[in-house]
Amino acid sequence: MGKAVDILERFGQRVRELRRAEGLSQEAFAAKCGLDRTYMGGIERGERNLALRNIDLIAKTLKMSLSDLMQGL
């Protein structure tokens, strides 16, 4: 069995997938969230262990619940 993908990487992949589905660039999405683009890049690459408040900001920007954002992780 292969190495399990880290939760931070899975979360970052989920955010990237949802952001792209909305047709937003990383920069535009970060601005809508009120976060820095480089911070958003770190999230999407699984490099950031972000605070629950920032996860909530991302969910609200995507107009979804936290549970919907976390679906499949």
C-alpha positions as a LaTeX table, in Angstrom:
\begin{tabular}{lrrr}
\hline
Residue & $x$ (\AA) & $y$ (\AA) & $z$ (\AA) \\
\hline
Met1 & 0.00 & 0.00 & 0.00 \\
Gly2 & 1.33 & 3.45 & $-0.92$ \\
Lys3 & 1.98 & 6.26 & 1.50 \\
Ala4 & $-1.22$ & 7.96 & 2.62 \\
Val5 & $-1.54$ & 11.55 & 1.45 \\
Asp6 & $-1.23$ & 13.97 & 4.36 \\
Ile7 & $-4.42$ & 15.78 & 5.47 \\
Leu8 & $-2.84$ & 19.16 & 4.62 \\
Glu9 & $-2.13$ & 18.00 & 1.07 \\
Arg10 & $-5.62$ & 16.55 & 0.68 \\
Phe11 & $-7.18$ & 19.76 & 2.00 \\
Gly12 & $-5.04$ & 21.84 & $-0.34$ \\
Gln13 & $-6.02$ & 19.70 & $-3.32$ \\
Arg14 & $-9.70$ & 20.05 & $-2.36$ \\
Val15 & $-9.43$ & 23.85 & $-2.12$ \\
Arg16 & $-7.62$ & 24.04 & $-5.47$ \\
Glu17 & $-10.24$ & 21.84 & $-7.13$ \\
Leu18 & $-13.13$ & 23.95 & $-5.77$ \\
Arg19 & $-11.38$ & 27.24 & $-6.59$ \\
Arg20 & $-10.81$ & 26.15 & $-10.17$ \\
Ala21 & $-14.42$ & 24.97 & $-10.45$ \\
Glu22 & $-15.43$ & 28.55 & $-9.57$ \\
Gly23 & $-13.17$ & 29.81 & $-12.36$ \\
Leu24 & $-11.02$ & 31.85 & $-9.99$ \\
Ser25 & $-7.30$ & 32.40 & $-10.14$ \\
Gln26 & $-5.38$ & 31.76 & $-6.95$ \\
Glu27 & $-4.84$ & 35.51 & $-6.61$ \\
Ala28 & $-8.52$ & 36.40 & $-7.09$ \\
Phe29 & $-9.63$ & 33.67 & $-4.70$ \\
Ala30 & $-7.14$ & 34.75 & $-2.04$ \\
Ala31 & $-8.39$ & 38.33 & $-2.35$ \\
Lys32 & $-12.01$ & 37.20 & $-1.94$ \\
Cys33 & $-11.00$ & 35.27 & 1.19 \\
Gly34 & $-9.03$ & 38.22 & 2.54 \\
Leu35 & $-5.84$ & 36.15 & 2.55 \\
Asp36 & $-2.46$ & 36.71 & 0.91 \\
Arg37 & $-1.90$ & 34.91 & $-2.42$ \\
Thr38 & 1.34 & 33.34 & $-1.22$ \\
Tyr39 & $-0.44$ & 32.01 & 1.87 \\
Met40 & $-3.16$ & 30.53 & $-0.38$ \\
Gly41 & $-0.46$ & 28.93 & $-2.51$ \\
Gly42 & 1.00 & 27.33 & 0.61 \\
Ile43 & $-2.45$ & 25.99 & 1.54 \\
Glu44 & $-2.96$ & 24.48 & $-1.90$ \\
Arg45 & 0.48 & 22.84 & $-1.80$ \\
Gly46 & $-0.21$ & 21.37 & 1.66 \\
Glu47 & 2.49 & 23.46 & 3.31 \\
Arg48 & 0.25 & 25.39 & 5.70 \\
Asn49 & $-1.43$ & 24.10 & 8.83 \\
Leu50 & $-4.09$ & 26.77 & 8.75 \\
Ala51 & $-6.28$ & 28.02 & 11.56 \\
Leu52 & $-9.92$ & 27.03 & 11.79 \\
Arg53 & $-10.87$ & 30.68 & 11.18 \\
Asn54 & $-9.12$ & 30.60 & 7.81 \\
Ile55 & $-10.79$ & 27.30 & 6.92 \\
Asp56 & $-14.11$ & 28.97 & 7.73 \\
Leu57 & $-13.20$ & 31.95 & 5.50 \\
Ile58 & $-12.47$ & 29.59 & 2.61 \\
Ala59 & $-15.76$ & 27.73 & 3.10 \\
Lys60 & $-17.74$ & 30.99 & 3.23 \\
Thr61 & $-16.00$ & 32.30 & 0.11 \\
Leu62 & $-16.97$ & 29.08 & $-1.68$ \\
Lys63 & $-20.52$ & 29.50 & $-0.29$ \\
Met64 & $-20.49$ & 26.10 & 1.39 \\
Ser65 & $-20.54$ & 24.63 & 4.87 \\
Leu66 & $-17.41$ & 23.42 & 6.61 \\
Ser67 & $-18.68$ & 19.85 & 6.31 \\
Asp68 & $-19.14$ & 20.25 & 2.54 \\
Leu69 & $-15.64$ & 21.69 & 2.22 \\
Met70 & $-14.20$ & 18.75 & 4.15 \\
Gln71 & $-16.14$ & 16.13 & 2.20 \\
Gly72 & $-13.92$ & 13.33 & 0.94 \\
Leu73 & $-10.90$ & 14.21 & 3.04 \\
\hline
\end{tabular}
